[in-house]
Amino acid sequence: MDLTSLGISQAKDVYWNLTPAELVEEALKNGEGFLTDTGALMCDTGKFTGRSPKDRFVVRDEKTENSVWWGDVNIAFEPAKFEALHQKMIAYLADKNLYVRDAYAGADPEYRLNLRIVNTMAWHNLFCNNMFLRLNEEELENHNPDFTIICAPGFEADPAVDGTRQPNFAIINFSKKMILIGGTGYAGEMKKGIFSVLNYILPHERETLSMHCSANVGKDGDTAIFFGLSGTGKTTLSADPNRGLIGDDEHGWTKDSVFNFEGGCYAKVIDLSKEKEPQIWDAIKFGAIVENTRFIEGSRTVDYTNNSVTENTRTAYPINHIDNAIEPSVASIPQNIFFLTADAFGVLPPISKLNKSQAMYHFISGYTAKVAGTEVGVTEPQTTFSACFGAAFLPLHPTKYAEMLGKKMTENNVNVWLINTGWTGGSYGTGSRMKLPFTRAMITAALNGELNDVSFSKHPIFGVEMPDTCPNVPAEILNPRNTWTDKDAYDQKASELAKAFVKNFTKYADYANEEILAGAPEVAVVA
């Protein structure tokens, strides 16, 4: 057990694979956080309370030159600059206490990626214990890492010398099989770094679709997958007491299984309550972490309404803190896929069925809408598109993932549903938010096969099929146009949204095949 293979031959003390209790003790001793009254460890991430996408790089070399989707998502970094920065980091670590975690990603043994993480902060090492899959004693003895993370929040780059944009950075090197993270204490950079690695290796080298989604499984072994951006209900809707949780964020789809990449959950906790999300509430106990939260004054009770540090307050806990989580986190091929969108324009149906072309098109589009108050400067609904519902983590071109999805739909006869958890009866400010019990009822009906034999109507612009009836849902809300008092206003708004889809898709059109392009809405767009 030494770090010489990483070039690290000097350090103050090196702590290998400490238990959660030992890491909590270390974090408290180091002044890294506080214990809450539930036993969770509360820590701050410092200046960065979220990822910094413009400071995330990929080393451009022979391996990645012709395979990576270069641009604003994957910003190229020179191999020589990486080597120099790596050496500077090693020198920085020479007099530091280091916490080393051996773990892995990928619950399916055939696709696992062995990891080694070197941290300068004990709570970061606890985060990695929670978020990645944990090794038993025998596995630890024989552990040989496939990928390594070195994370040192206190180490800052010199942009003029090191080739970074700012002092903070996260750099993936696929040839060296290493991620360097410095200048930021946001723990999510480690989690999403490995997700990005798997988003390259699995589709490019293993013919396995990697997905930014949650997944659950029914008592009869039927798997469902939920895609959706922030605020669409992905975590809430996949947390079903009648179904086992496979995972809440990152999965792979092989020829015969769906498997979780992770060993834990990293959930938002702003405005968290026991009534709304009891599973997450109960999971925040000893061993869990809460980030950037604050106490109710005079207590050690977390005030989840407090956003004084950030709206992006989070908790990280092992998946076994959730009662109905299945371990190992592997299940059968999905029968139903749900694309979740919070359409603030009140245009899209609350539930609709997509054909293969539409599924690939909407997958690449990755649509939702931000509403007033969600971000500084957002005063009215804004369209948001994120390719494959996770553009920031895609090393390959989005059409690669979409084509794999289409292929798997055909091979496995999978149903794909578009679920609008957003507005009905008008846009945000005029209409109302879709009631959660109705959304749950629609998803349940789809899962139970209760929509297999009902009649459907085609949406005139988006072309998706809308069920005319659905158990436990009022029929009048199933066609969104019927919920608007002013039908002409609906038609105009639907046309505007369709044009936004088409405009957004222009950046992918050159790489998209005819089948994908056939899924576009039918709307005249003036150049």
Salt bridges, closest charged atoms under 4 A:
GLU26 OE2 - LYS29 NZ 3.06
ASP44 OD2 - ARG294 NH2 2.79
ASP55 OD1 - ARG165 NE 2.95
GLU65 OE2 - ARG60 NH2 3.21
GLU83 OE2 - LYS176 NZ 3.30
ASP95 OD1 - LYS96 NZ 2.76
ASP102 OD1 - ARG116 NE 2.69
ASP102 OD1 - HIS143 NE2 3.81
GLU110 OE2 - LYS255 NZ 3.90
GLU139 OE2 - ARG112 NH1 3.36
ASP162 OD2 - LYS88 NZ 2.99
GLU205 OE2 - LYS63 NZ 3.17
ASP222 OD2 - ARG243 NH1 2.99
ASP249 OD2 - LYS191 NZ 2.75
ASP249 OD2 - LYS192 NZ 2.71
ASP249 OD1 - HIS212 NE2 3.07
ASP249 OD1 - LYS234 NZ 3.16
GLU250 OE2 - LYS191 NZ 3.18
GLU250 OE2 - LYS192 NZ 3.57
GLU262 OE2 - LYS191 NZ 2.69
ASP282 OD1 - LYS274 NZ 2.75
GLU375 OE2 - LYS370 NZ 2.98
GLU411 OE2 - LYS407 NZ 2.92
ASP491 OD1 - ARG481 NE 2.77
GLU496 OE1 - LYS493 NZ 3.39
GLU515 OE2 - LYS356 NZ 3.46
